[in-house]
Amino acid sequence: MSYHVRSHDGAVHKPYNCSHCGKSFSRPDHLNSHVRQVHSTERPFKCEKCEAAFATKDRLRAHTVRHEEKVPCHVCGKMLSSAYISDHMKVHSQGPHHVCELCNKGFTTAAYLRIHAVKDHGLQAPRADRILCKLCSVHCKTPAQLAGHMQTHLGGAAPPVPGDAPQPQPTC
């Protein structure tokens, strides 16, 4: 198990405590960085294009992207800073694509397709990652949840009779 993972599950000794908030760190340089970024009012890294100032060089670097000229993606036309274009292009090359049946717009994830359906078409798209109970149309997240849900049908809760009034589609 990596050091990073162990640091999150409590398996790493953290003897360096912040005197301001009590947060613990395994290394003194991590404590110093925390104090400088979170508790210090000192902001030695100044933006050359505006009045902004930052505690660390990394935060200044992230800020300066705001001042860069935006360029359009040649695939979708989205305007991005030139520093992020190469990362953005991965969106277009990674599959599988999820395509909107109404406008044929493609998305890299089902979640992005659902967001598009709601925002652009006013629809509440069905969740493709849900498992549908064939007896009552309940949507479950996992096969284990569906198995647990099926117990309601065995214990006396009768499934709806076809032709009855439509039932809302609850989720597990």
C-alpha positions as a Markdown table, in Angstrom:
| # | Residue | x | y | z |
|---|---|---|---|---|
| 1 | Met | 0.0 | 0.0 | 0.0 |
| 2 | Ser | 1.4 | 3.4 | -0.9 |
| 3 | Tyr | 2.4 | 6.0 | 1.6 |
| 4 | His | -0.3 | 8.4 | 0.2 |
| 5 | Val | -3.1 | 5.9 | 0.6 |
| 6 | Arg | -1.9 | 4.9 | 4.1 |
| 7 | Ser | -1.9 | 8.6 | 5.1 |
| 8 | His | -5.6 | 8.8 | 4.5 |
| 9 | Asp | -6.6 | 5.7 | 6.4 |
| 10 | Gly | -4.7 | 6.6 | 9.6 |
| 11 | Ala | -1.8 | 4.1 | 9.1 |
| 12 | Val | 0.8 | 6.9 | 9.0 |
| 13 | His | 2.2 | 8.5 | 12.2 |
| 14 | Lys | 1.5 | 12.3 | 12.1 |
| 15 | Pro | 3.5 | 13.9 | 15.0 |
| 16 | Tyr | 3.5 | 17.5 | 13.6 |
| 17 | Asn | 0.5 | 19.4 | 14.8 |
| 18 | Cys | -0.7 | 22.8 | 13.6 |
| 19 | Ser | -0.9 | 25.2 | 16.5 |
| 20 | His | -3.7 | 27.1 | 14.8 |
| 21 | Cys | -6.2 | 24.4 | 14.0 |
| 22 | Gly | -4.8 | 21.1 | 15.4 |
| 23 | Lys | -4.5 | 19.3 | 12.0 |
| 24 | Ser | -1.7 | 16.7 | 12.0 |
| 25 | Phe | 1.0 | 16.1 | 9.5 |
| 26 | Ser | 3.6 | 13.4 | 9.0 |
| 27 | Arg | 6.3 | 15.7 | 7.8 |
| 28 | Pro | 7.4 | 19.2 | 9.0 |
| 29 | Asp | 7.5 | 20.6 | 5.5 |
| 30 | His | 3.8 | 19.6 | 5.1 |
| 31 | Leu | 3.0 | 21.4 | 8.3 |
| 32 | Asn | 4.9 | 24.5 | 7.2 |
| 33 | Ser | 3.2 | 24.5 | 3.8 |
| 34 | His | -0.2 | 24.2 | 5.5 |
| 35 | Val | 0.4 | 27.1 | 7.9 |
| 36 | Arg | 1.7 | 29.3 | 5.0 |
| 37 | Gln | -1.3 | 28.5 | 2.7 |
| 38 | Val | -4.1 | 28.4 | 5.3 |
| 39 | His | -3.3 | 30.5 | 8.3 |
| 40 | Ser | -0.7 | 33.1 | 7.1 |
| 41 | Thr | -1.8 | 36.5 | 5.8 |
| 42 | Glu | 1.5 | 36.8 | 4.0 |
| 43 | Arg | 1.0 | 36.6 | 0.2 |
| 44 | Pro | 4.5 | 37.1 | -1.4 |
| 45 | Phe | 3.5 | 35.8 | -4.9 |
| 46 | Lys | 1.9 | 38.7 | -6.7 |
| 47 | Cys | 0.1 | 38.5 | -10.1 |
| 48 | Glu | 1.7 | 40.9 | -12.7 |
| 49 | Lys | -1.6 | 41.5 | -14.4 |
| 50 | Cys | -3.9 | 42.3 | -11.5 |
| 51 | Glu | -4.0 | 43.0 | -7.8 |
| 52 | Ala | -4.2 | 39.3 | -6.7 |
| 53 | Ala | -1.5 | 37.8 | -4.4 |
| 54 | Phe | -1.0 | 34.3 | -3.2 |
| 55 | Ala | 0.7 | 32.3 | -0.5 |
| 56 | Thr | 2.3 | 29.8 | -2.9 |
| 57 | Lys | 3.8 | 29.9 | -6.4 |
| 58 | Asp | 1.5 | 27.0 | -7.4 |
| 59 | Arg | -1.6 | 29.1 | -6.6 |
| 60 | Leu | -0.2 | 32.0 | -8.5 |
| 61 | Arg | 0.4 | 29.8 | -11.5 |
| 62 | Ala | -3.1 | 28.4 | -11.4 |
| 63 | His | -4.5 | 32.0 | -11.2 |
| 64 | Thr | -2.4 | 33.3 | -14.2 |
| 65 | Val | -4.3 | 31.0 | -16.5 |
| 66 | Arg | -7.3 | 33.3 | -16.1 |
| 67 | His | -5.3 | 36.0 | -17.9 |
| 68 | Glu | -4.3 | 33.9 | -20.9 |
| 69 | Glu | -6.0 | 34.3 | -24.2 |
| 70 | Lys | -8.6 | 31.7 | -24.8 |
| 71 | Val | -8.5 | 29.6 | -27.9 |
| 72 | Pro | -11.3 | 27.5 | -29.4 |
| 73 | Cys | -11.2 | 23.7 | -29.4 |
| 74 | His | -11.2 | 22.6 | -33.1 |
| 75 | Val | -13.6 | 19.8 | -32.3 |
| 76 | Cys | -16.3 | 21.3 | -30.2 |
| 77 | Gly | -15.6 | 25.1 | -30.3 |
| 78 | Lys | -15.3 | 25.4 | -26.5 |
| 79 | Met | -13.1 | 28.3 | -25.5 |
| 80 | Leu | -10.2 | 27.3 | -23.3 |
| 81 | Ser | -6.8 | 28.7 | -22.2 |
| 82 | Ser | -4.0 | 27.3 | -24.4 |
| 83 | Ala | -2.6 | 25.6 | -21.2 |
| 84 | Tyr | -5.6 | 23.3 | -21.0 |
| 85 | Ile | -6.3 | 22.5 | -24.7 |
| 86 | Ser | -4.2 | 19.3 | -24.6 |
| 87 | Asp | -6.0 | 18.0 | -21.5 |
| 88 | His | -9.4 | 19.0 | -23.1 |
| 89 | Met | -8.6 | 17.1 | -26.3 |
| 90 | Lys | -8.6 | 13.9 | -24.3 |
| 91 | Val | -12.3 | 14.4 | -23.8 |
| 92 | His | -12.8 | 13.9 | -27.6 |
| 93 | Ser | -10.5 | 10.9 | -27.9 |
| 94 | Gln | -11.7 | 8.9 | -25.0 |
| 95 | Gly | -14.6 | 6.6 | -25.6 |
| 96 | Pro | -17.1 | 5.2 | -25.4 |
| 97 | His | -19.3 | 8.1 | -26.4 |
| 98 | His | -22.8 | 8.6 | -25.1 |
| 99 | Val | -24.9 | 10.2 | -27.8 |
| 100 | Cys | -28.1 | 12.3 | -27.2 |
| 101 | Glu | -30.9 | 10.7 | -29.2 |
| 102 | Leu | -32.5 | 14.2 | -29.7 |
| 103 | Cys | -29.6 | 16.2 | -31.1 |
| 104 | Asn | -26.8 | 13.6 | -31.7 |
| 105 | Lys | -24.4 | 15.5 | -29.5 |
| 106 | Gly | -21.8 | 13.2 | -28.0 |
| 107 | Phe | -20.6 | 13.0 | -24.4 |
| 108 | Thr | -17.7 | 11.0 | -22.8 |
| 109 | Thr | -19.8 | 9.9 | -19.8 |
| 110 | Ala | -23.5 | 9.0 | -19.1 |
| 111 | Ala | -23.5 | 11.6 | -16.4 |
| 112 | Tyr | -22.6 | 14.4 | -18.9 |
| 113 | Leu | -25.3 | 13.1 | -21.2 |
| 114 | Arg | -27.9 | 13.3 | -18.3 |
| 115 | Ile | -26.8 | 16.9 | -17.5 |
| 116 | His | -27.2 | 17.8 | -21.2 |
| 117 | Ala | -30.6 | 16.2 | -21.4 |
| 118 | Val | -31.8 | 18.2 | -18.4 |
| 119 | Lys | -30.2 | 21.6 | -19.3 |
| 120 | Asp | -30.6 | 21.6 | -23.1 |
| 121 | His | -33.8 | 19.6 | -23.5 |
| 122 | Gly | -35.6 | 19.9 | -20.2 |
| 123 | Leu | -35.7 | 16.2 | -19.8 |
| 124 | Gln | -35.0 | 13.9 | -16.8 |
| 125 | Ala | -33.1 | 11.2 | -18.7 |
| 126 | Pro | -33.3 | 7.7 | -17.3 |
| 127 | Arg | -30.2 | 6.5 | -15.6 |
| 128 | Ala | -28.4 | 4.0 | -17.8 |
| 129 | Asp | -26.4 | 2.7 | -14.8 |
| 130 | Arg | -29.5 | 1.7 | -12.9 |
| 131 | Ile | -31.0 | -1.8 | -12.9 |
| 132 | Leu | -34.8 | -1.9 | -13.5 |
| 133 | Cys | -37.0 | -4.3 | -11.4 |
| 134 | Lys | -39.2 | -6.0 | -14.0 |
| 135 | Leu | -42.1 | -6.4 | -11.5 |
| 136 | Cys | -42.6 | -2.8 | -10.4 |
| 137 | Ser | -40.2 | -0.5 | -12.3 |
| 138 | Val | -38.1 | 0.4 | -9.3 |
| 139 | His | -34.5 | 1.4 | -10.3 |
| 140 | Cys | -31.7 | 0.0 | -8.2 |
| 141 | Lys | -28.0 | 1.0 | -8.3 |
| 142 | Thr | -26.5 | -2.5 | -7.9 |
| 143 | Pro | -27.5 | -6.2 | -8.4 |
| 144 | Ala | -27.2 | -6.6 | -4.6 |
| 145 | Gln | -29.8 | -3.8 | -4.1 |
| 146 | Leu | -32.1 | -5.3 | -6.6 |
| 147 | Ala | -31.8 | -8.7 | -4.8 |
| 148 | Gly | -32.7 | -7.0 | -1.6 |
| 149 | His | -35.6 | -5.1 | -3.3 |
| 150 | Met | -36.9 | -8.4 | -4.7 |
| 151 | Gln | -37.5 | -9.6 | -1.1 |
| 152 | Thr | -40.4 | -7.1 | -1.0 |
| 153 | His | -42.2 | -9.0 | -3.7 |
| 154 | Leu | -41.7 | -12.3 | -1.9 |
| 155 | Gly | -42.9 | -11.1 | 1.4 |
| 156 | Gly | -46.4 | -10.1 | 0.3 |
| 157 | Ala | -45.9 | -6.8 | -1.5 |
| 158 | Ala | -47.7 | -7.6 | -4.7 |
| 159 | Pro | -46.3 | -6.1 | -7.9 |
| 160 | Pro | -48.7 | -3.8 | -9.7 |
| 161 | Val | -51.2 | -5.3 | -12.1 |
| 162 | Pro | -50.6 | -4.4 | -15.7 |
| 163 | Gly | -53.2 | -1.8 | -16.7 |
| 164 | Asp | -53.4 | -0.2 | -13.2 |
| 165 | Ala | -52.7 | 3.5 | -12.8 |
| 166 | Pro | -49.0 | 4.2 | -13.5 |
| 167 | Gln | -46.8 | 4.2 | -10.5 |
| 168 | Pro | -44.0 | 6.6 | -9.8 |
| 169 | Gln | -40.5 | 5.1 | -10.4 |
| 170 | Pro | -38.7 | 5.1 | -7.0 |
| 171 | Thr | -35.1 | 4.2 | -6.7 |
| 172 | Cys | -33.4 | 1.9 | -4.3 |
